[in-house]
Amino acid sequence: MLRDAIRSLAEAKIAPYAAAVDEEARFPQEALDALVASDLHAVHVPEEYGGAGADALATVIVIEEVARVCVSSSLIPAVNKLGSLPVILSGSEELKKKYLGPLAKGDGMFSYCLSEPDAGSDAAGMKTKAVRDGDFWVLNGVKRWITNAGVSEYYTVMAVTDPTKRSKGISAFVVEKSDEGVSFGAPERKLGIKGSPTREVYLDNVRIPADRMIGAEGTGFATAMKTLDHTRVTIAAQALGVAQGALDYAKGYVQERKQFGKPIADFQGIQFMLADMAMKIEAARQLTYAAAAKSERGDKDLTFQGAAAKCFASDVAMEVTTDAVQLLGGYGYTRDYPVERMMRDAKITQIYEGTNQVQRIVMARNLP
């Protein structure tokens, strides 16, 4: 029922704008409005804070179905979870009440600020600092590759509070867009997900109350990594969705397109491509849903399973969308057909929330 509801919404209210959102590189406001109206923009927020209280699998299905028609739009529910999960996992009760309520109501989105210009895969090498000043913390630094920056109201920011302790000297904070000293760089000009703004976040003497720290001092990096264990499953869901969308489109096309007097779907070479695409998508779906169940239960092997789902599903997405372009031939290579956009959008799933090379390191260190 959930899949049917979100698919109907996605096809009616999100899909019609997907090409224009990509072409104009603009935020998909129509998608945000439709998701908020149906309470699907942040389904993971627990009911006690005014949210829908959806479990990890339901959240994955929402993201998958939105990504099937528009990956940029699927970053609304995905990044709302990424940005707010540190608060859910480690925040005080006051912090949860203060920020999860507005998020659930649709009054403000939540972004996640971990990466920096010189700290990507080596996130513990960050330079953003937070210095205690009485009942306040003062933050200075630059965060890079921040999804929905400038649109989101709230930002989970990781900053160094004790430079002598490396990862154990990093703490997490909630920063608001309206805080004095917060500003944003120009939107990045990207290969794909053009409808989701990616910008630098500048923190210039941003003074915030001490109670905006998420969890205890020095636990920020651990919270950040724990968050990614859960949210990598949502990236797998995006990858799964875009792969399914590309297969669905290609399947329809090959039945219509005639060459040598018959539909190209009748040729075995085409059939084998479609069979491989469908088989790999189904394998990715099983892995992703199993990882979502582990995320919900907090299983011990979630770190491995989350990395495996993200890595496998994103590799499948890149392969399937590339094959979909091939199946459409010259038409697939033009912007008049959606598979070209899907192929560009799929690429990021192999990169963000940890490159697939980093996922393989994570898996190797956490072999079940």
Rosetta blueprint (number, residue, H / E / L):
1 M L
2 L H
3 R H
4 D H
5 A H
6 I H
7 R H
8 S H
9 L H
10 A H
11 E H
12 A H
13 K H
14 I H
15 A H
16 P H
17 Y H
18 A H
19 A H
20 A H
21 V H
22 D H
23 E H
24 E H
25 A L
26 R L
27 F L
28 P L
29 Q H
30 E H
31 A H
32 L H
33 D H
34 A H
35 L H
36 V H
37 A H
38 S L
39 D L
40 L L
41 H L
42 A L
43 V L
44 H L
45 V L
46 P L
47 E H
48 E H
49 Y H
50 G L
51 G L
52 A L
53 G L
54 A L
55 D L
56 A H
57 L H
58 A H
59 T H
60 V H
61 I H
62 V H
63 I H
64 E H
65 E H
66 V H
67 A H
68 R H
69 V H
70 C L
71 V H
72 S H
73 S H
74 S H
75 L H
76 I H
77 P H
78 A H
79 V H
80 N H
81 K H
82 L H
83 G H
84 S H
85 L H
86 P H
87 V H
88 I H
89 L H
90 S H
91 G L
92 S L
93 E H
94 E H
95 L H
96 K H
97 K H
98 K H
99 Y H
100 L H
101 G H
102 P H
103 L H
104 A H
105 K H
106 G L
107 D L
108 G L
109 M L
110 F E
111 S E
112 Y E
113 C E
114 L L
115 S L
116 E E
117 P L
118 D L
119 A E
120 G L
121 S L
122 D L
123 A H
124 A H
125 G H
126 M L
127 K L
128 T L
129 K E
130 A E
131 V E
132 R E
133 D E
134 G L
135 D L
136 F E
137 W E
138 V E
139 L E
140 N E
141 G E
142 V E
143 K E
144 R E
145 W E
146 I E
147 T E
148 N L
149 A L
150 G L
151 V L
152 S L
153 E L
154 Y E
155 Y E
156 T E
157 V E
158 M E
159 A E
160 V E
161 T L
162 D L
163 P H
164 T H
165 K H
166 R H
167 S H
168 K H
169 G H
170 I E
171 S E
172 A E
173 F E
174 V E
175 V E
176 E E
177 K L
178 S L
179 D L
180 E L
181 G L
182 V E
183 S E
184 F E
185 G L
186 A L
187 P L
188 E L
189 R L
190 K L
191 L L
192 G L
193 I L
194 K L
195 G L
196 S L
197 P L
198 T E
199 R E
200 E E
201 V E
202 Y E
203 L E
204 D E
205 N E
206 V E
207 R E
208 I E
209 P E
210 A H
211 D H
212 R H
213 M E
214 I E
215 G L
216 A L
217 E L
218 G L
219 T L
220 G H
221 F H
222 A H
223 T H
224 A H
225 M H
226 K H
227 T H
228 L H
229 D H
230 H H
231 T H
232 R H
233 V H
234 T H
235 I H
236 A H
237 A H
238 Q H
239 A H
240 L H
241 G H
242 V H
243 A H
244 Q H
245 G H
246 A H
247 L H
248 D H
249 Y H
250 A H
251 K H
252 G H
253 Y H
254 V H
255 Q H
256 E H
257 R L
258 K E
259 Q E
260 F L
261 G L
262 K E
263 P E
264 I H
265 A H
266 D H
267 F L
268 Q H
269 G H
270 I H
271 Q H
272 F H
273 M H
274 L H
275 A H
276 D H
277 M H
278 A H
279 M H
280 K H
281 I H
282 E H
283 A H
284 A H
285 R H
286 Q H
287 L H
288 T H
289 Y H
290 A H
291 A H
292 A H
293 A H
294 K H
295 S H
296 E H
297 R H
298 G L
299 D L
300 K L
301 D L
302 L H
303 T H
304 F H
305 Q H
306 G H
307 A H
308 A H
309 A H
310 K H
311 C H
312 F H
313 A H
314 S H
315 D H
316 V H
317 A H
318 M H
319 E H
320 V H
321 T H
322 T H
323 D H
324 A H
325 V H
326 Q H
327 L H
328 L L
329 G H
330 G H
331 Y H
332 G H
333 Y H
334 T L
335 R L
336 D L
337 Y L
338 P H
339 V H
340 E H
341 R H
342 M H
343 M H
344 R H
345 D H
346 A H
347 K H
348 I H
349 T H
350 Q H
351 I L
352 Y L
353 E L
354 G L
355 T L
356 N H
357 Q H
358 V H
359 Q H
360 R H
361 I H
362 V H
363 M H
364 A H
365 R H
366 N L
367 L L
368 P L
